[in-house]
Amino acid sequence: MAEAGSDGRRSRSTREWMQYAFVRLGVLPFLLLIAVAIFALLSENYLTWRNLVGVARQSTYLTMVAMGQMLALLTGGFDLSVGTMLAVTSVVGALAMTSVAAAAPDAVALAIGAGILAGFGAGLSIGIANGIGVAVFGVSPFMMTLGMASVGFGIALYLTGGVPVYGMPAEFGETFGFGSWFAIPVPIYVTIALMAILYVLLNWTRTGRYLYAIGGNIKASALSGINTRFNLFMAYVLCAALTAIAGIMLTARLETGEANIGASMPLESIAACVIGGVSLRGGTGRVGNVVLGAIFIGLVQNGMNLARIESYLQIVVIGVLLIVAVVADQLRQRLIATLRD
């Protein structure tokens, strides 16, 4: 009887520890361990330093977009136009850069600067439109961002005719796309800097606290004196700013302006956030976990590439991961409510 009681206590303590880990950490650590173990067995190159650095570099673009998506999710909304922001940023930036480079071939710095500013402004304008629609006119985030996704994609196709934009200065790609310091790619440094800025914003400023409060209860936030309209507006503008930076960096990597890049970014960015523990109900999420969620998706995609899994099936896997993450989020919320009771 004593042994049975001891086994029951051990079983209960193990279960309680797993519940605690699930509540605190979410599903991400478990998925990460499973993915690394599986793909390490499938390919001996998976855990090499060179491959891991490559995964980190490729994950930077999704990480930037996911951090922006997190801001929208924190308020209880989301942004389905992040893919379009990438496309518009890429196209407008490339067109401006090639135009200035053609007019002044020796003014390389001017051409690059003009292209970056034009692309950033174009991407930011979509976020401003989203913010006005959601915060000022009360349009649902789903309808507003879906509509802007269509508008932006149409503009990008109209500007390019569906043809990639070439002719940007080689220095642009060499610096922001393929450059490295101390054997670490430049995009990784940019991503780390953005992570630090976003961490400070969310944890040490009023704006960050207000975004969490709005996602928790927007009516209570308004009654507490928080300017909910302004902060909702800023959430979508900041989302666009981070996505536009990702668009600039991705354009440098591709060395062309593309109207069709970023088609999978809405799904992948939401998946990275939800896998990282950001609640779809708003008010919950951490920057570090979102970054890990984006890296996890990069690791899975890289592992599938090394395992020679077809790209169509990779899309299926990402969709399944999103569903698993949403289900896990629901279970986690229920478990939290049960433990509180």
N, C-alpha and C positions, 0 to 999 in steps of 0.2 A: 504493500500500500504506500509505503514511504517513497519507493522508487517511482511508482505511478504518479504520486503527487509531485515529485521532483521533475519528472518528465513533463508533466502538465505545466509547471511553472516555467521550465525552460522553453517549452513551446509557446507559452503565452508571452514571455519576455522577448523571444525572437520575433513573434508577430507584432508586438508593440514597437520594437525597434524598427521593423520594416515599415510600419505605418508612419512612424515619426520621420524616417528618411524620405518616404514618399511625399509627406506633407511639406517637409522643408525643402527638398531638392527637386521634387517632381519626377517625371518619367525619364528625363534626359540622361542622367548618369547610367541608368540601366540600358537604355538604347545604345549609348555610346560604347559601353563595354561589349555588348553583343556584336555591334557592327565591326569594331576593331578586331575582335577575336575571329569573326567569320572571314573577313577580307585578308587578315594576316595569314590565315591558313590557305586561302585561295591564291595568294600571290606573295612571293618572297620579297618583292620590291616595295610592298605596301608601306612598311614601317621604316624605310630608308630615309636618311636626312634629306636627300635631294627631293624625294617624292613628297615628304611632309612640308617642305618649304614651298613646293609647287602648289600643294593643296591650300596652304595659307594664303598664297598670292591670289589664287583663283577664288578663294572664299571672301576676299576683301570687298568685292563689289556687292555680293549678296549681304555681307555684314553691314555695309553702309546703308543699304536700302532697308534691311530688317530693323536697324536702329531707328530709322525714320518711321517705319511702319509701327514700331512699338509706341511711338508718341500718339499716333491715332488710336491704337488699341487701348491705351491707358485711359482715354476719355470715353471709352465705350463704343467707338466707331472703328473704321478701318479705311484703307485707301486702295482702291482697285486700279488707280491710274498711275501707279509707280512705274509700270512698264512703259507707258506712254511718255512719262517724264524723261526716262532714259533715252527714248527715241528722239524726242524733240530737242533735248539737250545736245545729243550727238549730232543731229542734222544741222541745227542752227549754229552750233559752235564750229562745225567743220566748214560750213558755207562761209561764215564770217572770216575764219582763218584763211581759207583759200583765196577769198576776195582780197584781203589785205596783203597776203603774200604775193598775189599776182600784180597788184598795184605797186608794191614796194618790196621787191625781192630781197633786198638787203636788210630790211627791218624785220628780222626774225622774231625778236622779243615782242615787238609791237603786234605782229600777226598772232602770236601765241596768246598774248594778253587779251587782245580783242576777241579771239575765239572763245577763250575761257569765260570772259565776262558775258558775251552774247549767249553762249550756251547755258550758263548758270541763270541768267535772267529769264531765258525762255522756259527752263524747267521750273523756276520759282513762280512764274506767272500762273502755271497750272495749279500750284499749291495755293496761291492767293485766291484764284477762282473757287477752288474747293472750299477754302476757309470761309469765304463770303457766303457761298451757298449753304453750308452746314450751319455756321454760327449765326449769320445775320437773317437768312431767309428760312432757316429751319428745315431745309431739305435733308432727307435721310442720307447718311454717308454712302449707303449702297447705291442709291440712284444718282447722287451727285458725282461721285468718283467714277462710276460706270459711264455716265454721260461724258465726262471730261476725258476718259480714256478713249472713247470713240472720236471726240473732237480733236484731241492731240494727235492720235494716229493718222487721222485724215489730213491734218496739216503737214505732218512729217512726210507722208506720201506725196502730197501736192508739191511740196518744196523740192523733192528729189525725183519725182516721177518713178519711184521705186528703184532707182539706180543708186548705188553707193557713191558717196562723195569722196573723191581722191584729191591729192594735191596739197595736203597739209605739210608744213615744214617737218623735215625728218627729226629735228631736235625735240619736237613735241613728243613723239613716240619714244625716242631714245631716253628722254628724261622721265616722263610720267608713266610710260607703259613698260619699258624694259630696263630702266635705270635701277641701280642698286647701290646701297651704302653698306660697307662691311659685309658684303655677300647677302644682304637682306634687301629684297625688292622695295622700291619706293612706295608702292601702294600699301604695303604693310605699315610703314611709318605713318602715312596719312590716316589709315584706319585707326591706329593706336591713338593718334592725336584727337580724332573725332570721338573715340570712346571716352577719353579723359574729359573732354568738354561736355559730353552728354551726361557723364556720371556726375560731374559738378552741378550741371543744370538741374538734374532730377533730385539730387540729394542735399544740395546746399543752397538752393535758391527758392524764393516764393513761387516762381513759375512752376517748378517741379512739384512742389507740394500741392499746388492748385490743380495740376493735371491729374494727380492721384485722387484728389478730393472730388473732382468733377466725375471721374470714372466711377468712384464709389457711390456717389449720390449727387446728381447735378442740382436737384431742387434744394437739398440741404446746403449745398455749396453756395447757391444764389442767396439763400436766406442768411448765410454767414457773411455776406458782403463781398464774396468773390465775383469778379467780373467774368462770368462764365462765357459770354460771347467772345470777349477778347482772347481768353486763354484757349478756347476751342479753335479760334482762327489761327492762333500761333502754333497750335499742334500741327495743323495741316501745312502751314508755311514752313515750319522746321522740318517736317517730313519731306517736303519738296526740296528744301535746301540740301539735306543729306543725300537724297536721291540724285539731285543734279550734280553733286560732287562725284558720285559714283559714275554717272553718265560721262563726265569729263575724263575720268580715269580710264573707263572702259573704251572710250573713243581713242585714247592714246594707245591703248593696248592693241586695238584692232587696226589702228592707223587709217581708219575710214569713218565717215559719218554714215550710220546705218539707220534706216527707218523701221527695220524689223527686229531690232535688238530688244531684249527685255520682255518678250512675250510671256515667259514663264515666271517673271519676277513677282507678280502679285501672289501667285500660289506659293512660291518658294519663300517669300518674305513673311507671309502669314504663318506658313508652316514652321519657319525658324523661330518666330516669336512664340507660337503656341507650344512647340516642343521645349522651348526655353522657359516655360512656366508663365508666360503672359496670359492672363485670363481674357477670354472673349467678352466677358461681362464688364471689363474695365476695372481700373483701380489697383491692379496687381501686376508686377513685373519688375525685373532687374536687368540692367544693361549687361552685366557679365554673363547672365544666363542666355540672353538673346544672342550674344556673340558666340557662345558655345553652341547654341542651336544652329547658327549659320555655318559654323565650322563642321558640325556633325553632318549637315546636308552635303557640304563639300567633300567630307571624307567618304560618305556613302556613294556619291556620284563618281569620285575617283576610284573607289574600290570596284564599282560596277564596270567602269571603263577598263581597268586592269583585268577584270574577269571576263571582258569582252561580252558584256550583256548589251543587247541592242538598245538604242536610244529610246525607242518607243516604250519598251518595258521599263526603262528608267523613269519615265513620266508616271507610269503606273505605280512604281515604288514610292515616289514622292507623294502621290495622292494618298496611298495607303498610310504612309507615315503621318500625314496631316490628320486623317481620320483617327488613327491610333492616339495621336496627341490630343485631339478634341475629346475623345472618349476618356482619356486619362485625366484631362482637366475637369470633366464633369465628376468623375469618381473622386478626384482630389477635393473638389468643393463639397461634395456630400460627406466625405470623411472629416473634413474640417468642421462642418456643421455638427456632425455626430459627436466629435470630441469636445466641442464647446458645450453641447447639451449634457 
